[in-house]
Amino acid sequence: MTSYSTMDSPLGVLLLVADGQGRLSHVLAPNTKGQVSSPDPDWIEDPAPFTEAVAQLTAYFEGELKEFDLPLAPVGSEFRQRVWDALDTIPYGATVTYGELTSAAGRPATSVRAVAGAVGANPLLIVRPCHRVLGANDALTGFAAGLDAKKLLLGLESRDQSLFN
C-alpha cells in the first residue's frame, strides 16, 4: 500500500510518498512539473514511514546534512535509473552541466537531451540532487519545481544568500 505524508520546507509543503515497504518513492514540491502534486485517493496518509526522511530533509534545510541516507524506490526505466544514480554522485555544494552528467551516466554526448529529460522526471527532488545540474556554460536552466526553487537550493548549499533573491 502506498503511503504519504507532507512536511513544511523553504520550498513550501513537500509531498512525501513511500511504497508498501516504506521506501521513499517521491519527494515533490508544490507545482512540480510532470509529477503528482496531491495524494492519490488510494494512498494512505501515515507519517510513520517518513520519520527519518523528514528528519534528514529538515537537517538538510538547516545546513546540517550534506548527504541523504534513505531507502529509495523511484520507478523508472533502466535509462532513467542510470541517470538518477549519476545524480547521486554530485557532491553537496557542487554543480555539473548536463553534458558532464551525461558522461557520468556512461552515455554518449548525443544523449544529452535524453539525459535532461530523465533529470526532469526525477521523482525524488532534493534527495536526488537534480537541482545541481546546470546548462551549458553553467546556465541556470530548468527545474521541475521552478527556477526560484532551484536558486534557493543552490543558495542554501553554497550559503550564498544572494542566490535566495
Backbone as CSV, one residue per row, in Angstrom:
resi,resn,N_x,N_y,N_z,CA_x,CA_y,CA_z,C_x,C_y,C_z
1,MET,0.844,-1.174,0.000,0.000,0.000,0.000,0.893,1.242,0.000
2,THR,0.582,2.177,-0.848,1.322,3.430,-0.934,0.885,4.357,0.187
3,SER,1.846,4.941,0.859,1.543,5.883,1.930,2.158,7.240,1.598
4,TYR,1.652,8.262,2.265,2.173,9.603,2.035,2.112,10.421,3.315
5,SER,2.877,11.482,3.287,2.840,12.473,4.336,3.301,13.790,3.721
6,THR,3.206,14.847,4.464,3.681,16.144,3.992,4.574,16.754,5.058
7,MET,5.377,17.718,4.625,6.207,18.462,5.569,6.419,19.862,5.039
8,ASP,6.526,20.807,5.945,6.837,22.178,5.564,8.318,22.269,5.216
9,SER,8.624,23.137,4.259,10.010,23.354,3.843,10.134,24.759,3.284
10,PRO,11.351,25.220,3.040,11.523,26.525,2.406,10.921,26.589,0.999
11,LEU,10.671,25.436,0.387,10.054,25.396,-0.942,8.533,25.372,-0.871
12,GLY,7.989,25.288,0.317,6.552,25.099,0.508,6.329,23.708,1.081
13,VAL,5.096,23.263,1.056,4.766,21.948,1.599,5.223,20.868,0.628
14,LEU,6.092,19.976,1.116,6.571,18.855,0.303,5.643,17.666,0.486
15,LEU,5.398,16.954,-0.608,4.638,15.708,-0.578,5.638,14.569,-0.609
16,LEU,5.604,13.722,0.419,6.483,12.562,0.524,5.635,11.315,0.288
17,VAL,6.133,10.412,-0.569,5.393,9.201,-0.908,6.316,8.005,-0.731
18,ALA,5.771,6.919,-0.164,6.553,5.693,0.040,5.794,4.505,-0.529
19,ASP,6.562,3.517,-0.952,5.949,2.279,-1.437,5.502,1.435,-0.243
20,GLY,4.962,0.264,-0.512,4.439,-0.604,0.527,5.473,-1.109,1.519
21,GLN,6.762,-0.963,1.170,7.833,-1.390,2.070,8.443,-0.210,2.829
22,GLY,7.822,0.956,2.694,8.298,2.133,3.411,9.470,2.836,2.761
23,ARG,9.784,2.467,1.517,10.894,3.126,0.797,10.366,4.370,0.089
24,LEU,11.113,5.433,0.166,10.728,6.710,-0.420,10.694,6.611,-1.941
25,SER,9.545,6.934,-2.533,9.431,6.881,-3.993,9.301,8.268,-4.611
26,HIS,8.830,9.240,-3.833,8.662,10.606,-4.342,8.918,11.622,-3.227
27,VAL,9.574,12.702,-3.591,9.630,13.924,-2.797,9.294,15.024,-3.778
28,LEU,8.138,15.647,-3.599,7.651,16.611,-4.575,7.336,17.943,-3.925
29,ALA,7.763,18.999,-4.588,7.478,20.351,-4.135,6.163,20.806,-4.780
30,PRO,5.579,21.875,-4.261,4.343,22.374,-4.876,4.538,22.675,-6.363
31,ASN,3.567,22.322,-7.151,3.546,22.609,-8.595,4.714,22.001,-9.362
32,THR,5.187,20.840,-8.930,6.266,20.166,-9.642,5.758,19.714,-11.005
33,LYS,6.430,20.171,-12.054,6.024,19.830,-13.423,6.131,18.339,-13.683
34,GLY,5.118,17.785,-14.308,5.164,16.406,-14.758,5.037,15.370,-13.659
35,GLN,4.708,15.776,-12.456,4.604,14.846,-11.331,3.283,15.082,-10.608
36,VAL,2.892,14.115,-9.816,1.704,14.311,-8.996,1.972,15.439,-8.014
37,SER,0.952,16.215,-7.708,1.161,17.291,-6.746,0.235,17.158,-5.546
38,SER,-0.637,16.172,-5.599,-1.510,15.909,-4.456,-1.658,14.398,-4.311
39,PRO,-1.966,13.934,-3.124,-2.075,12.496,-2.890,-3.178,11.847,-3.728
40,ASP,-2.908,10.653,-4.171,-3.905,9.843,-4.862,-4.932,9.393,-3.812
41,PRO,-6.198,9.330,-4.170,-7.210,8.905,-3.187,-6.968,7.505,-2.613
42,ASP,-6.241,6.652,-3.323,-5.959,5.304,-2.831,-4.794,5.247,-1.849
43,TRP,-4.044,6.326,-1.713,-2.918,6.347,-0.806,-3.408,6.548,0.627
44,ILE,-2.620,6.056,1.557,-2.929,6.167,2.976,-2.030,7.233,3.600
45,GLU,-2.636,8.186,4.287,-1.821,9.186,4.991,-1.298,8.557,6.278
46,ASP,0.015,8.504,6.378,0.651,7.876,7.536,2.051,8.460,7.689
47,PRO,2.278,9.286,8.685,3.601,9.899,8.852,4.684,8.928,9.319
48,ALA,4.316,7.774,9.838,5.294,6.850,10.429,6.427,6.457,9.476
49,PRO,6.156,6.079,8.218,7.267,5.677,7.348,8.207,6.826,6.962
50,PHE,7.839,8.041,7.301,8.597,9.211,6.845,9.395,9.898,7.943
51,THR,9.432,9.311,9.117,10.126,9.940,10.244,11.571,10.270,9.902
52,GLU,12.284,9.305,9.350,13.699,9.519,9.019,13.848,10.482,7.847
53,ALA,12.989,10.366,6.842,13.059,11.279,5.694,12.821,12.721,6.144
54,VAL,11.831,12.932,6.984,11.547,14.284,7.494,12.733,14.798,8.309
55,ALA,13.304,13.946,9.141,14.460,14.362,9.946,15.633,14.748,9.049
56,GLN,15.909,13.940,8.029,17.036,14.239,7.146,16.766,15.478,6.286
57,LEU,15.560,15.620,5.765,15.243,16.811,4.973,15.314,18.068,5.836
58,THR,14.830,17.993,7.059,14.912,19.133,7.978,16.372,19.501,8.240
59,ALA,17.200,18.505,8.491,18.627,18.756,8.718,19.278,19.355,7.466
60,TYR,18.889,18.884,6.301,19.412,19.441,5.041,19.057,20.930,4.948
61,PHE,17.790,21.254,5.156,17.369,22.653,5.036,18.014,23.539,6.100
62,GLU,18.411,22.961,7.211,19.098,23.721,8.261,20.604,23.783,8.026
63,GLY,21.081,23.181,6.934,22.501,23.207,6.610,23.334,22.210,7.384
64,GLU,22.679,21.241,8.029,23.387,20.279,8.872,23.606,18.921,8.204
65,LEU,22.991,18.683,7.056,23.114,17.393,6.363,23.517,17.645,4.920
66,LYS,24.536,16.936,4.482,25.033,17.120,3.125,24.761,15.921,2.215
67,GLU,24.420,14.786,2.791,24.184,13.579,2.007,23.058,12.770,2.655
68,PHE,22.085,12.389,1.849,20.950,11.619,2.365,21.284,10.134,2.411
69,ASP,20.723,9.473,3.393,20.871,8.030,3.538,19.492,7.458,3.860
70,LEU,18.725,7.224,2.804,17.349,6.763,2.941,17.105,5.602,1.990
71,PRO,16.223,4.670,2.353,15.832,3.631,1.390,14.941,4.259,0.311
72,LEU,15.335,4.079,-0.940,14.637,4.717,-2.061,13.991,3.679,-2.973
73,ALA,12.895,4.073,-3.612,12.199,3.185,-4.542,11.590,3.974,-5.699
74,PRO,12.404,4.769,-6.400,11.842,5.501,-7.543,11.533,4.522,-8.677
75,VAL,10.476,4.810,-9.404,10.092,3.952,-10.519,10.484,4.650,-11.816
76,GLY,11.239,3.941,-12.642,11.650,4.495,-13.932,12.365,3.447,-14.746
77,SER,12.557,3.749,-16.008,13.246,2.831,-16.913,14.696,2.637,-16.474
78,GLU,15.342,1.650,-17.039,16.757,1.412,-16.732,17.592,2.651,-17.066
79,PHE,17.274,3.295,-18.184,17.978,4.510,-18.584,17.811,5.596,-17.515
80,ARG,16.580,5.844,-17.104,16.339,6.869,-16.083,17.038,6.514,-14.770
81,GLN,16.975,5.241,-14.385,17.642,4.826,-13.147,19.140,5.120,-13.212
82,ARG,19.744,4.881,-14.366,21.174,5.140,-14.532,21.473,6.635,-14.371
83,VAL,20.631,7.462,-14.969,20.819,8.911,-14.847,20.604,9.344,-13.398
84,TRP,19.558,8.826,-12.759,19.294,9.194,-11.367,20.422,8.737,-10.457
85,ASP,20.996,7.577,-10.726,22.154,7.129,-9.946,23.327,8.091,-10.124
86,ALA,23.498,8.609,-11.345,24.577,9.572,-11.600,24.341,10.869,-10.822
87,LEU,23.082,11.252,-10.626,22.793,12.439,-9.817,23.355,12.291,-8.407
88,ASP,23.293,11.066,-7.883,23.772,10.812,-6.523,25.270,11.063,-6.353
89,THR,26.005,11.122,-7.449,27.451,11.321,-7.364,27.846,12.798,-7.317
90,ILE,26.883,13.694,-7.493,27.194,15.130,-7.474,27.277,15.578,-6.015
91,PRO,28.446,16.026,-5.582,28.600,16.385,-4.161,27.784,17.623,-3.769
92,TYR,27.447,17.683,-2.510,26.784,18.847,-1.915,27.595,20.095,-2.244
93,GLY,26.898,21.135,-2.665,27.554,22.404,-2.949,28.221,22.480,-4.308
94,ALA,28.256,21.377,-5.053,28.865,21.358,-6.387,27.767,21.368,-7.446
95,THR,28.146,21.697,-8.655,27.228,21.607,-9.780,27.947,20.949,-10.948
96,VAL,27.164,20.375,-11.845,27.678,19.822,-13.094,26.760,20.278,-14.213
97,THR,27.248,20.211,-15.432,26.399,20.519,-16.578,25.692,19.246,-17.027
98,TYR,24.688,19.412,-17.847,24.008,18.242,-18.409,24.988,17.387,-19.200
99,GLY,25.927,18.029,-19.875,26.942,17.277,-20.624,27.810,16.434,-19.709
100,GLU,28.233,17.011,-18.597,29.042,16.259,-17.630,28.241,15.117,-17.007
101,LEU,26.973,15.361,-16.732,26.125,14.306,-16.168,25.921,13.185,-17.177
102,THR,25.783,13.547,-18.435,25.638,12.547,-19.498,26.843,11.618,-19.503
103,SER,28.017,12.187,-19.403,29.242,11.396,-19.352,29.281,10.535,-18.083
104,ALA,28.912,11.113,-16.941,28.915,10.370,-15.678,27.937,9.197,-15.708
105,ALA,26.872,9.331,-16.496,25.885,8.257,-16.626,26.312,7.208,-17.657
106,GLY,27.497,7.427,-18.247,28.008,6.456,-19.216,27.319,6.519,-20.567
107,ARG,26.780,7.666,-20.906,26.060,7.831,-22.162,26.870,8.709,-23.110
108,PRO,26.697,8.520,-24.420,27.408,9.370,-25.379,26.862,10.803,-25.351
109,ALA,27.680,11.743,-25.777,27.305,13.163,-25.765,26.011,13.418,-26.533
110,THR,25.719,12.597,-27.510,24.490,12.765,-28.287,23.234,12.461,-27.466
111,SER,23.399,11.924,-26.272,22.264,11.579,-25.408,21.901,12.690,-24.432
112,VAL,22.523,13.860,-24.551,22.342,14.897,-23.540,20.879,15.306,-23.381
113,ARG,20.113,15.368,-24.456,18.698,15.754,-24.327,17.896,14.679,-23.596
114,ALA,18.202,13.424,-23.892,17.516,12.324,-23.198,17.885,12.326,-21.718
115,VAL,19.132,12.617,-21.405,19.571,12.712,-20.015,18.829,13.859,-19.325
116,ALA,18.723,14.989,-20.003,17.990,16.126,-19.432,16.537,15.745,-19.158
117,GLY,15.938,14.969,-20.039,14.570,14.503,-19.823,14.463,13.604,-18.602
118,ALA,15.446,12.742,-18.415,15.456,11.866,-17.238,15.634,12.681,-15.962
119,VAL,16.477,13.691,-16.015,16.668,14.571,-14.850,15.345,15.255,-14.515
120,GLY,14.647,15.731,-15.539,13.369,16.400,-15.330,12.292,15.480,-14.771
121,ALA,12.457,14.177,-14.974,11.487,13.201,-14.475,11.857,12.641,-13.103
122,ASN,12.923,13.142,-12.509,13.371,12.676,-11.193,12.249,12.852,-10.165
123,PRO,11.760,11.760,-9.581,10.670,11.890,-8.613,11.138,12.202,-7.193
124,LEU,12.432,12.254,-6.977,12.967,12.451,-5.626,13.715,13.782,-5.526
125,LEU,12.963,14.874,-5.724,13.575,16.194,-5.636,14.316,16.342,-4.314
126,ILE,15.383,17.048,-4.348,16.245,17.347,-3.203,17.082,16.127,-2.815
127,VAL,16.438,14.989,-2.550,17.162,13.783,-2.156,18.079,13.325,-3.280
128,ARG,17.581,13.279,-4.488,18.398,13.041,-5.682,18.611,14.421,-6.288
129,PRO,19.810,14.975,-6.164,20.031,16.414,-6.362,20.038,16.908,-7.812
130,CYS,18.890,16.827,-8.463,18.795,17.320,-9.837,18.949,18.838,-9.904
131,HIS,18.769,19.527,-8.771,18.967,20.976,-8.740,20.438,21.355,-8.956
132,ARG,21.340,20.403,-8.846,22.777,20.675,-9.023,23.219,20.571,-10.471
133,VAL,22.285,20.356,-11.390,22.617,20.226,-12.808,22.297,21.537,-13.518
134,LEU,23.289,22.040,-14.237,23.167,23.315,-14.947,23.286,23.098,-16.448
135,GLY,22.873,24.104,-17.195,23.009,24.057,-18.643,24.441,24.344,-19.063
136,ALA,24.639,24.355,-20.365,25.964,24.666,-20.913,26.408,26.032,-20.386
137,ASN,27.703,26.196,-20.207,28.274,27.435,-19.670,27.704,27.776,-18.297
138,ASP,27.315,26.742,-17.543,26.781,26.907,-16.192,25.519,27.764,-16.125
139,ALA,24.734,27.740,-17.189,23.481,28.497,-17.214,22.456,27.831,-16.290
140,LEU,21.722,28.655,-15.564,20.668,28.161,-14.694,19.471,27.803,-15.568
141,THR,19.235,26.512,-15.710,18.155,26.046,-16.578,17.179,25.195,-15.785
142,GLY,16.161,24.742,-16.448,15.014,24.047,-15.907,15.178,23.267,-14.628
143,PHE,14.126,23.287,-13.846,13.996,22.510,-12.622,12.507,22.273,-12.464
144,ALA,12.120,21.039,-12.230,10.703,20.685,-12.210,9.903,21.501,-11.192
145,ALA,10.543,21.941,-10.120,9.852,22.742,-9.106,9.989,24.238,-9.371
146,GLY,10.623,24.610,-10.477,10.775,26.016,-10.851,12.161,26.554,-10.552
147,LEU,12.549,27.571,-11.301,13.892,28.140,-11.145,14.083,28.828,-9.790
148,ASP,13.035,29.399,-9.234,13.185,30.015,-7.913,13.556,28.966,-6.867
149,ALA,12.941,27.789,-6.960,13.273,26.704,-6.035,14.703,26.234,-6.249
150,LYS,15.127,26.151,-7.507,16.494,25.731,-7.808,17.491,26.739,-7.224
151,LYS,17.231,28.019,-7.407,18.102,29.059,-6.850,18.177,28.946,-5.332
152,LEU,17.028,28.703,-4.714,17.008,28.586,-3.262,17.873,27.418,-2.799
153,LEU,17.739,26.264,-3.437,18.518,25.087,-3.038,20.010,25.294,-3.285
154,LEU,20.368,25.860,-4.433,21.784,26.117,-4.706,22.339,27.152,-3.733
155,GLY,21.546,28.147,-3.388,21.971,29.150,-2.418,22.158,28.555,-1.040
156,LEU,21.248,27.676,-0.658,21.352,27.003,0.634,22.652,26.204,0.703
157,GLU,22.950,25.492,-0.374,24.159,24.649,-0.370,25.439,25.464,-0.440
158,SER,25.380,26.611,-1.078,26.591,27.426,-1.177,26.679,28.426,-0.035
159,ARG,25.570,28.566,0.693,25.442,29.570,1.753,25.628,30.979,1.188
160,ASP,25.379,31.121,-0.112,25.433,32.429,-0.777,24.035,33.017,-0.720
161,GLN,23.814,33.917,0.206,22.482,34.467,0.412,21.964,35.226,-0.802
162,SER,22.840,35.695,-1.690,22.362,36.433,-2.863,21.569,35.525,-3.794
163,LEU,21.781,34.213,-3.725,21.038,33.298,-4.566,19.618,33.083,-4.051
164,PHE,19.320,33.515,-2.834,17.969,33.377,-2.296,17.035,34.417,-2.891
165,ASN,17.571,35.460,-3.477,16.746,36.561,-4.004,16.323,36.318,-5.425
